[in-house]
Amino acid sequence: MDYKELYKKKLVSVEEILSKINSGDEIVSAMAASEPQGILSKLHTIKDRVEDVTVVVCLPMKDYEFFMNPSMKGHFLTESWFYTAGLREAHKYGTVSFIPNHLHLASTKRLHYRKPRFFLGTATPMDKHGYLSLSLGITYEKDILENADYVVLEVNENLPRTYGDTQIHISQVDFIVENHAPVPEIPIVEPNEKDKIIGNYIAELVEDGSTIQLGIGGIPNAVAKALLNKKDLGIHTEMFTEGMVDLFEAGVITNKKKTLWKGKSIATFALGTKKLYDFIDDNMGVEFQRGAVVNDPYVIGQNYKMVSINTALQVDLTGQVCSESLGIRQFSGTGGQADTAVGAQISKGGKSIIALYSSVKNDTISTIVPTLTEGAAVTLSRNDVDYIVTEYGIAEMRGRSIRDRVRNLINIAHPKFRDELREKAKELMIW
């Protein structure tokens, strides 16, 4: 087969793709830096001829007009597995809704509900064998495209070519759009003093030879820096980050003690800067697998000394964790927090760690509270937390009673709130 000729036959313009979208269609877009910027940037232009088009996204990198413009209501409904600042703003316009999910079940449950008409994603240029790489992630993308009526890929020569389950053959693609746009990047958040203290506490809990999962932000970046004196760590994570590149280059990550995918770092997607994208390009030591596999708690639990490290917005005195909402208002998403925390507890020698500042808003609000704010989502059950860490220390939760947990958590709360928390615990009989 002449793959180049086949590729040419499938090559169309953004406008041709948009002309095929009809009222009532379900469209699923690839997530984060894998999103098809060319098509999504022009989706709003068909507003006047379509109604009730659902666009499923996750962690979009741009504030696209099809959800940011209030006049899109009734024409497009954006449903997201993870909120960003733009989606939080658009929520009040009624153009956006949140899809509650555990990451490893996101695609399975959505496909149970609706079959997509279109999958829109991105890929590297085709190789001589007719294969393209889905590049920066396959968290849910491959599950969705295998069930969509039409698979549309924006081919971008700036994307890294990655290994794992990321390959797709040109014969499996319906339409190609070429769009060699810069790959979306996120700035590196430099850890502040609080982050560094928390990072050092967490590093005390990570033993040599552990396999870790980390997110992004000041605290995870501080954790990565604090792990620089460790030996033979492995990576099994939802998101591959720049901090992991630094650990690899320092010789800390060797993956040689791993009991699953020995010798390889495993992730479902990557997001960072060009440094990260250059690192994973043509790197046989990093594999991307589906979220349904990587984040399955029973798969995670097969790793030796699996350490799950996540952040939170609020924790109650019994250890219930809210990481995704401010009261009833959706802020971000569950992501893989519960997946990795549960998996870490199944793992021999594993640990589930939650980190957060003890207070916010210039120390006027305690993040450790008697009860979660009314309407707050419980991201992680109190049954699934082993350690909670603030800048004031480590509170052990594993096997502890409510009485022990209250004492341990008050000891790591900001000092100005400790008496108030003790009084409230007594009043509510939290013991």
LOGUVEX-940039 format. One record per residue (C-alpha): residue number from 0; residue in one letter; x, y, z. Coordinates in steps of 0.02 Angstrom, whole numbers. Layout:
REM residues N
+-----+-----+--------+--------+--------+
:   n : res :   east :  north :     up :
+-----+-----+--------+--------+--------+
: NUM :   A :      X :      Y :      Z :
...
+-----+-----+--------+--------+--------+
END
This chain:
REM residues 431
+-----+-----+--------+--------+--------+
:   n : res :   east :  north :     up :
+-----+-----+--------+--------+--------+
:   0 :   M :      0 :      0 :      0 :
:   1 :   D :     60 :    175 :    -42 :
:   2 :   Y :     39 :    257 :    129 :
:   3 :   K :     89 :    428 :     65 :
:   4 :   E :    -50 :    422 :    -64 :
:   5 :   L :   -174 :    365 :     70 :
:   6 :   Y :   -119 :    509 :    181 :
:   7 :   K :   -148 :    633 :     40 :
:   8 :   K :   -323 :    567 :     10 :
:   9 :   K :   -368 :    599 :    193 :
:  10 :   L :   -292 :    774 :    200 :
:  11 :   V :   -426 :    909 :    220 :
:  12 :   S :   -443 :   1087 :    286 :
:  13 :   V :   -512 :   1139 :    455 :
:  14 :   E :   -664 :   1211 :    365 :
:  15 :   E :   -701 :   1042 :    284 :
:  16 :   I :   -701 :    958 :    455 :
:  17 :   L :   -814 :   1092 :    527 :
:  18 :   S :   -936 :   1069 :    381 :
:  19 :   K :   -963 :    888 :    435 :
:  20 :   I :  -1018 :    930 :    613 :
:  21 :   N :  -1207 :    925 :    637 :
:  22 :   S :  -1329 :    975 :    774 :
:  23 :   G :  -1335 :    849 :    916 :
:  24 :   D :  -1162 :    778 :    881 :
:  25 :   E :  -1047 :    721 :   1021 :
:  26 :   I :   -865 :    774 :    995 :
:  27 :   V :   -724 :    715 :   1107 :
:  28 :   S :   -562 :    814 :   1103 :
:  29 :   A :   -391 :    753 :   1156 :
:  30 :   M :   -333 :    828 :   1321 :
:  31 :   A :   -209 :    962 :   1375 :
:  32 :   A :    -61 :    986 :   1256 :
:  33 :   S :   -134 :    852 :   1140 :
:  34 :   E :   -286 :    959 :   1099 :
:  35 :   P :   -315 :   1003 :    914 :
:  36 :   Q :   -291 :   1190 :    923 :
:  37 :   G :   -331 :   1226 :    741 :
:  38 :   I :   -503 :   1147 :    742 :
:  39 :   L :   -553 :   1202 :    918 :
:  40 :   S :   -503 :   1382 :    880 :
:  41 :   K :   -630 :   1390 :    738 :
:  42 :   L :   -768 :   1280 :    808 :
:  43 :   H :   -871 :   1432 :    860 :
:  44 :   T :   -884 :   1488 :    678 :
:  45 :   I :  -1020 :   1359 :    643 :
:  46 :   K :  -1127 :   1419 :    788 :
:  47 :   D :  -1268 :   1486 :    680 :
:  48 :   R :  -1303 :   1320 :    594 :
:  49 :   V :  -1288 :   1198 :    741 :
:  50 :   E :  -1377 :   1167 :    906 :
:  51 :   D :  -1343 :   1051 :   1053 :
:  52 :   V :  -1168 :    999 :   1000 :
:  53 :   T :  -1079 :    923 :   1150 :
:  54 :   V :   -891 :    945 :   1160 :
:  55 :   V :   -803 :    836 :   1289 :
:  56 :   V :   -634 :    904 :   1345 :
:  57 :   C :   -509 :    884 :   1487 :
:  58 :   L :   -389 :   1017 :   1550 :
:  59 :   P :   -399 :   1128 :   1393 :
:  60 :   M :   -246 :   1237 :   1368 :
:  61 :   K :   -337 :   1384 :   1286 :
:  62 :   D :   -496 :   1481 :   1325 :
:  63 :   Y :   -588 :   1437 :   1164 :
:  64 :   E :   -733 :   1544 :   1108 :
:  65 :   F :   -852 :   1396 :   1093 :
:  66 :   F :   -862 :   1392 :   1282 :
:  67 :   M :   -801 :   1565 :   1338 :
:  68 :   N :   -929 :   1663 :   1235 :
:  69 :   P :  -1100 :   1665 :   1324 :
:  70 :   S :  -1189 :   1672 :   1155 :
:  71 :   M :  -1132 :   1492 :   1124 :
:  72 :   K :  -1262 :   1428 :   1249 :
:  73 :   G :  -1383 :   1313 :   1160 :
:  74 :   H :  -1262 :   1288 :   1016 :
:  75 :   F :  -1117 :   1206 :   1109 :
:  76 :   L :  -1111 :   1125 :   1280 :
:  77 :   T :   -936 :   1090 :   1342 :
:  78 :   E :   -923 :    947 :   1465 :
:  79 :   S :   -756 :    925 :   1551 :
:  80 :   W :   -669 :    793 :   1654 :
:  81 :   F :   -558 :    928 :   1734 :
:  82 :   Y :   -587 :   1115 :   1757 :
:  83 :   T :   -464 :   1255 :   1717 :
:  84 :   A :   -476 :   1441 :   1757 :
:  85 :   G :   -563 :   1471 :   1589 :
:  86 :   L :   -691 :   1334 :   1619 :
:  87 :   R :   -724 :   1399 :   1795 :
:  88 :   E :   -761 :   1570 :   1719 :
:  89 :   A :   -870 :   1497 :   1581 :
:  90 :   H :   -967 :   1390 :   1704 :
:  91 :   K :  -1071 :   1541 :   1756 :
:  92 :   Y :  -1126 :   1566 :   1575 :
:  93 :   G :  -1206 :   1393 :   1572 :
:  94 :   T :  -1094 :   1338 :   1428 :
:  95 :   V :   -994 :   1214 :   1534 :
:  96 :   S :  -1028 :   1067 :   1647 :
:  97 :   F :   -916 :    949 :   1745 :
:  98 :   I :   -909 :    759 :   1724 :
:  99 :   P :   -871 :    674 :   1891 :
: 100 :   N :   -748 :    532 :   1862 :
: 101 :   H :   -604 :    426 :   1919 :
: 102 :   L :   -476 :    446 :   1781 :
: 103 :   H :   -454 :    261 :   1746 :
: 104 :   L :   -641 :    244 :   1714 :
: 105 :   A :   -669 :    410 :   1622 :
: 106 :   S :   -677 :    341 :   1445 :
: 107 :   T :   -764 :    178 :   1493 :
: 108 :   K :   -906 :    267 :   1580 :
: 109 :   R :   -925 :    402 :   1446 :
: 110 :   L :   -934 :    270 :   1310 :
: 111 :   H :  -1067 :    180 :   1411 :
: 112 :   Y :  -1169 :    340 :   1405 :
: 113 :   R :  -1137 :    406 :   1229 :
: 114 :   K :  -1047 :    352 :   1072 :
: 115 :   P :   -945 :    497 :    999 :
: 116 :   R :   -970 :    547 :    819 :
: 117 :   F :   -801 :    633 :    811 :
: 118 :   F :   -635 :    610 :    899 :
: 119 :   L :   -521 :    760 :    874 :
: 120 :   G :   -338 :    739 :    919 :
: 121 :   T :   -160 :    772 :    869 :
: 122 :   A :    -16 :    666 :    805 :
: 123 :   T :    160 :    672 :    738 :
: 124 :   P :    193 :    659 :    551 :
: 125 :   M :    176 :    484 :    478 :
: 126 :   D :    327 :    368 :    467 :
: 127 :   K :    375 :    259 :    318 :
: 128 :   H :    267 :    116 :    386 :
: 129 :   G :    110 :    222 :    392 :
: 130 :   Y :    110 :    251 :    580 :
: 131 :   L :     81 :    414 :    672 :
: 132 :   S :    117 :    441 :    857 :
: 133 :   L :    -20 :    509 :    971 :
: 134 :   S :    128 :    592 :   1056 :
: 135 :   L :     86 :    678 :   1220 :
: 136 :   G :    -39 :    558 :   1292 :
: 137 :   I :   -172 :    425 :   1278 :
: 138 :   T :   -262 :    449 :   1444 :
: 139 :   Y :   -431 :    417 :   1362 :
: 140 :   E :   -393 :    461 :   1182 :
: 141 :   K :   -363 :    287 :   1111 :
: 142 :   D :   -517 :    213 :   1196 :
: 143 :   I :   -624 :    353 :   1122 :
: 144 :   L :   -553 :    351 :    945 :
: 145 :   E :   -581 :    164 :    934 :
: 146 :   N :   -766 :    197 :    961 :
: 147 :   A :   -792 :    360 :    864 :
: 148 :   D :   -878 :    368 :    694 :
: 149 :   Y :   -741 :    483 :    630 :
: 150 :   V :   -560 :    501 :    687 :
: 151 :   V :   -485 :    670 :    645 :
: 152 :   L :   -302 :    708 :    684 :
: 153 :   E :   -208 :    871 :    671 :
: 154 :   V :    -33 :    824 :    616 :
: 155 :   N :     98 :    934 :    698 :
: 156 :   E :    283 :    917 :    661 :
: 157 :   N :    324 :   1002 :    828 :
: 158 :   L :    255 :    858 :    932 :
: 159 :   P :    375 :    730 :   1008 :
: 160 :   R :    366 :    551 :    945 :
: 161 :   T :    335 :    439 :   1095 :
: 162 :   Y :    331 :    253 :   1136 :
: 163 :   G :    207 :    136 :   1219 :
: 164 :   D :     29 :    117 :   1153 :
: 165 :   T :     34 :    284 :   1061 :
: 166 :   Q :     43 :    222 :    883 :
: 167 :   I :   -102 :    237 :    760 :
: 168 :   H :    -98 :    181 :    578 :
: 169 :   I :   -153 :    298 :    440 :
: 170 :   S :   -283 :    168 :    390 :
: 171 :   Q :   -370 :    198 :    559 :
: 172 :   V :   -384 :    386 :    530 :
: 173 :   D :   -528 :    462 :    431 :
: 174 :   F :   -465 :    640 :    408 :
: 175 :   I :   -299 :    730 :    426 :
: 176 :   V :   -277 :    917 :    454 :
: 177 :   E :   -100 :    985 :    453 :
: 178 :   N :    -69 :   1117 :    586 :
: 179 :   H :    111 :   1143 :    640 :
: 180 :   A :     70 :   1254 :    789 :
: 181 :   P :    185 :   1277 :    941 :
: 182 :   V :    151 :   1141 :   1069 :
: 183 :   P :     61 :   1214 :   1222 :
: 184 :   E :    174 :   1235 :   1373 :
: 185 :   I :    143 :   1276 :   1555 :
: 186 :   P :    264 :   1382 :   1658 :
: 187 :   I :    367 :   1299 :   1793 :
: 188 :   V :    309 :   1353 :   1966 :
: 189 :   E :    461 :   1383 :   2075 :
: 190 :   P :    433 :   1315 :   2251 :
: 191 :   N :    415 :   1444 :   2391 :
: 192 :   E :    476 :   1418 :   2570 :
: 193 :   K :    316 :   1328 :   2623 :
: 194 :   D :    328 :   1214 :   2472 :
: 195 :   K :    509 :   1171 :   2515 :
: 196 :   I :    467 :   1127 :   2696 :
: 197 :   I :    322 :   1016 :   2640 :
: 198 :   G :    433 :    939 :   2505 :
: 199 :   N :    564 :    893 :   2634 :
: 200 :   Y :    434 :    813 :   2749 :
: 201 :   I :    369 :    708 :   2604 :
: 202 :   A :    546 :    658 :   2553 :
: 203 :   E :    566 :    584 :   2728 :
: 204 :   L :    423 :    464 :   2686 :
: 205 :   V :    494 :    408 :   2518 :
: 206 :   E :    615 :    263 :   2535 :
: 207 :   D :    753 :    219 :   2411 :
: 208 :   G :    686 :    100 :   2279 :
: 209 :   S :    509 :    170 :   2286 :
: 210 :   T :    401 :    201 :   2133 :
: 211 :   I :    320 :    373 :   2136 :
: 212 :   Q :    175 :    470 :   2063 :
: 213 :   L :    182 :    660 :   2063 :
: 214 :   G :     76 :    802 :   1997 :
: 215 :   I :    117 :    982 :   1952 :
: 216 :   G :    129 :   1143 :   2051 :
: 217 :   G :    237 :   1217 :   2187 :
: 218 :   I :    223 :   1072 :   2310 :
: 219 :   P :    255 :    931 :   2184 :
: 220 :   N :    401 :   1030 :   2112 :
: 221 :   A :    472 :   1051 :   2288 :
: 222 :   V :    450 :    864 :   2318 :
: 223 :   A :    548 :    826 :   2159 :
: 224 :   K :    690 :    937 :   2218 :
: 225 :   A :    688 :    859 :   2392 :
: 226 :   L :    704 :    685 :   2315 :
: 227 :   L :    871 :    726 :   2232 :
: 228 :   N :    967 :    630 :   2367 :
: 229 :   K :    865 :    469 :   2344 :
: 230 :   K :    920 :    313 :   2250 :
: 231 :   D :    839 :    203 :   2120 :
: 232 :   L :    666 :    280 :   2113 :
: 233 :   G :    542 :    226 :   1981 :
: 234 :   I :    401 :    318 :   1891 :
: 235 :   H :    222 :    255 :   1872 :
: 236 :   T :    115 :    410 :   1854 :
: 237 :   E :    -35 :    485 :   1770 :
: 238 :   M :     61 :    640 :   1716 :
: 239 :   F :    244 :    646 :   1665 :
: 240 :   T :    320 :    810 :   1726 :
: 241 :   E :    476 :    915 :   1713 :
: 242 :   G :    525 :    873 :   1892 :
: 243 :   M :    542 :    692 :   1838 :
: 244 :   V :    662 :    743 :   1700 :
: 245 :   D :    771 :    829 :   1829 :
: 246 :   L :    769 :    672 :   1939 :
: 247 :   F :    815 :    563 :   1790 :
: 248 :   E :    958 :    676 :   1739 :
: 249 :   A :   1022 :    674 :   1919 :
: 250 :   G :   1028 :    484 :   1915 :
: 251 :   V :    890 :    467 :   2047 :
: 252 :   I :    764 :    386 :   1932 :
: 253 :   T :    831 :    221 :   1868 :
: 254 :   N :    671 :    117 :   1868 :
: 255 :   K :    779 :    -35 :   1904 :
: 256 :   K :    689 :    -78 :   2067 :
: 257 :   K :    517 :    -75 :   1986 :
: 258 :   T :    414 :   -233 :   1990 :
: 259 :   L :    306 :   -180 :   1842 :
: 260 :   W :    375 :   -112 :   1677 :
: 261 :   K :    549 :   -132 :   1749 :
: 262 :   G :    672 :     -8 :   1675 :
: 263 :   K :    539 :    108 :   1606 :
: 264 :   S :    446 :    263 :   1664 :
: 265 :   I :    259 :    242 :   1637 :
: 266 :   A :    132 :    382 :   1613 :
: 267 :   T :    -33 :    421 :   1527 :
: 268 :   F :      9 :    599 :   1470 :
: 269 :   A :    144 :    733 :   1479 :
: 270 :   L :    128 :    920 :   1506 :
: 271 :   G :    266 :   1047 :   1535 :
: 272 :   T :    392 :   1145 :   1434 :
: 273 :   K :    498 :   1111 :   1281 :
: 274 :   K :    630 :   1035 :   1395 :
: 275 :   L :    506 :    898 :   1442 :
: 276 :   Y :    446 :    872 :   1264 :
: 277 :   D :    626 :    856 :   1202 :
: 278 :   F :    661 :    729 :   1340 :
: 279 :   I :    519 :    612 :   1293 :
: 280 :   D :    548 :    628 :   1105 :
: 281 :   D :    607 :    460 :   1038 :
: 282 :   N :    647 :    406 :   1217 :
: 283 :   M :    627 :    218 :   1237 :
: 284 :   G :    639 :    236 :   1426 :
: 285 :   V :    471 :    323 :   1436 :
: 286 :   E :    309 :    235 :   1388 :
: 287 :   F :    133 :    304 :   1376 :
: 288 :   Q :     -8 :    184 :   1411 :
: 289 :   R :   -196 :    208 :   1424 :
: 290 :   G :   -265 :    286 :   1582 :
: 291 :   A :   -378 :    134 :   1601 :
: 292 :   V :   -218 :     33 :   1624 :
: 293 :   V :    -94 :    150 :   1708 :
: 294 :   N :   -220 :    217 :   1835 :
: 295 :   D :   -307 :     53 :   1873 :
: 296 :   P :   -278 :     37 :   2061 :
: 297 :   Y :   -247 :   -150 :   2043 :
: 298 :   V :   -111 :   -114 :   1913 :
: 299 :   I :    -35 :     25 :   2020 :
: 300 :   G :    -35 :    -92 :   2169 :
: 301 :   Q :     82 :   -213 :   2079 :
: 302 :   N :    222 :    -88 :   2100 :
: 303 :   Y :    337 :   -113 :   2250 :
: 304 :   K :    336 :     32 :   2374 :
: 305 :   M :    216 :    136 :   2269 :
: 306 :   V :    203 :    313 :   2339 :
: 307 :   S :     56 :    420 :   2285 :
: 308 :   I :     83 :    607 :   2316 :
: 309 :   N :    -65 :    723 :   2288 :
: 310 :   T :   -120 :    895 :   2344 :
: 311 :   A :   -284 :    955 :   2419 :
: 312 :   L :   -386 :   1111 :   2454 :
: 313 :   Q :   -464 :   1060 :   2620 :
: 314 :   V :   -457 :    915 :   2744 :
: 315 :   D :   -578 :    882 :   2885 :
: 316 :   L :   -530 :    821 :   3058 :
: 317 :   T :   -571 :    641 :   3015 :
: 318 :   G :   -458 :    641 :   2861 :
: 319 :   Q :   -587 :    669 :   2722 :
: 320 :   V :   -504 :    759 :   2577 :
: 321 :   C :   -575 :    888 :   2458 :
: 322 :   S :   -457 :    925 :   2314 :
: 323 :   E :   -573 :    986 :   2178 :
: 324 :   S :   -707 :   1108 :   2237 :
: 325 :   L :   -731 :   1264 :   2341 :
: 326 :   G :   -894 :   1219 :   2424 :
: 327 :   I :  -1016 :   1180 :   2285 :
: 328 :   R :   -909 :   1268 :   2152 :
: 329 :   Q :   -805 :   1151 :   2044 :
: 330 :   F :   -623 :   1207 :   2045 :
: 331 :   S :   -525 :   1070 :   1958 :
: 332 :   G :   -562 :    883 :   1956 :
: 333 :   T :   -535 :    716 :   2040 :
: 334 :   G :   -411 :    665 :   1906 :
: 335 :   G :   -313 :    512 :   1961 :
: 336 :   Q :   -302 :    557 :   2145 :
: 337 :   A :   -415 :    418 :   2210 :
: 338 :   D :   -345 :    294 :   2082 :
: 339 :   T :   -166 :    317 :   2138 :
: 340 :   A :   -205 :    331 :   2324 :
: 341 :   V :   -301 :    167 :   2323 :
: 342 :   G :   -168 :     84 :   2215 :
: 343 :   A :    -29 :    140 :   2333 :
: 344 :   Q :   -118 :     58 :   2479 :
: 345 :   I :   -130 :   -107 :   2384 :
: 346 :   S :     57 :    -98 :   2347 :
: 347 :   K :    177 :   -189 :   2463 :
: 348 :   G :    263 :    -51 :   2561 :
: 349 :   G :    154 :     80 :   2474 :
: 350 :   K :     99 :    249 :   2545 :
: 351 :   S :    -42 :    371 :   2506 :
: 352 :   I :     10 :    551 :   2544 :
: 353 :   I :    -93 :    711 :   2538 :
: 354 :   A :     -5 :    880 :   2549 :
: 355 :   L :    -75 :   1054 :   2575 :
: 356 :   Y :    -36 :   1222 :   2655 :
: 357 :   S :   -106 :   1236 :   2832 :
: 358 :   S :   -192 :   1400 :   2788 :
: 359 :   V :   -233 :   1514 :   2642 :
: 360 :   K :   -277 :   1697 :   2611 :
: 361 :   N :   -134 :   1766 :   2718 :
: 362 :   D :   -169 :   1644 :   2859 :
: 363 :   T :   -351 :   1699 :   2877 :
: 364 :   I :   -427 :   1531 :   2828 :
: 365 :   S :   -376 :   1361 :   2896 :
: 366 :   T :   -373 :   1219 :   2768 :
: 367 :   I :   -392 :   1093 :   2909 :
: 368 :   V :   -573 :   1108 :   2961 :
: 369 :   P :   -695 :   1020 :   3079 :
: 370 :   T :   -808 :    976 :   2932 :
: 371 :   L :   -788 :   1006 :   2746 :
: 372 :   T :   -873 :   1162 :   2678 :
: 373 :   E :  -1055 :   1130 :   2633 :
: 374 :   G :  -1065 :   1063 :   2456 :
: 375 :   A :   -880 :   1015 :   2446 :
: 376 :   A :   -841 :    859 :   2345 :
: 377 :   V :   -753 :    719 :   2439 :
: 378 :   T :   -611 :    681 :   2318 :
: 379 :   L :   -528 :    553 :   2430 :
: 380 :   S :   -613 :    451 :   2564 :
: 381 :   R :   -540 :    461 :   2739 :
: 382 :   N :   -514 :    273 :   2721 :
: 383 :   D :   -384 :    300 :   2584 :
: 384 :   V :   -263 :    424 :   2665 :
: 385 :   D :   -105 :    366 :   2753 :
: 386 :   Y :    -17 :    532 :   2782 :
: 387 :   I :    -68 :    716 :   2776 :
: 388 :   V :     74 :    841 :   2767 :
: 389 :   T :     78 :   1030 :   2795 :
: 390 :   E :    221 :   1150 :   2829 :
: 391 :   Y :    197 :   1105 :   3014 :
: 392 :   G :    232 :    920 :   2996 :
: 393 :   I :    163 :    749 :   2954 :
: 394 :   A :     -3 :    682 :   3021 :
: 395 :   E :    -14 :    492 :   3016 :
: 396 :   M :   -187 :    425 :   2971 :
: 397 :   R :   -158 :    241 :   2930 :
: 398 :   G :   -244 :    130 :   3057 :
: 399 :   R :   -282 :    278 :   3169 :
: 400 :   S :   -448 :    308 :   3256 :
: 401 :   I :   -544 :    471 :   3236 :
: 402 :   R :   -478 :    522 :   3407 :
: 403 :   D :   -298 :    497 :   3349 :
: 404 :   R :   -330 :    582 :   3183 :
: 405 :   V :   -404 :    738 :   3265 :
: 406 :   R :   -251 :    754 :   3376 :
: 407 :   N :   -128 :    723 :   3234 :
: 408 :   L :   -213 :    844 :   3116 :
: 409 :   I :   -228 :    984 :   3244 :
: 410 :   N :    -41 :    966 :   3275 :
: 411 :   I :     -5 :   1008 :   3092 :
: 412 :   A :   -138 :   1145 :   3078 :
: 413 :   H :    -84 :   1327 :   3077 :
: 414 :   P :    -52 :   1374 :   3262 :
: 415 :   K :   -179 :   1515 :   3261 :
: 416 :   F :   -321 :   1393 :   3224 :
: 417 :   R :   -273 :   1249 :   3340 :
: 418 :   D :   -374 :   1303 :   3494 :
: 419 :   E :   -527 :   1338 :   3386 :
: 420 :   L :   -513 :   1166 :   3305 :
: 421 :   R :   -500 :   1081 :   3476 :
: 422 :   E :   -655 :   1172 :   3538 :
: 423 :   K :   -754 :   1130 :   3383 :
: 424 :   A :   -702 :    947 :   3389 :
: 425 :   K :   -764 :    941 :   3568 :
: 426 :   E :   -927 :   1028 :   3525 :
: 427 :   L :   -963 :    910 :   3379 :
: 428 :   M :   -901 :    757 :   3473 :
: 429 :   I :   -774 :    718 :   3339 :
: 430 :   W :   -679 :    584 :   3433 :
+-----+-----+--------+--------+--------+
END
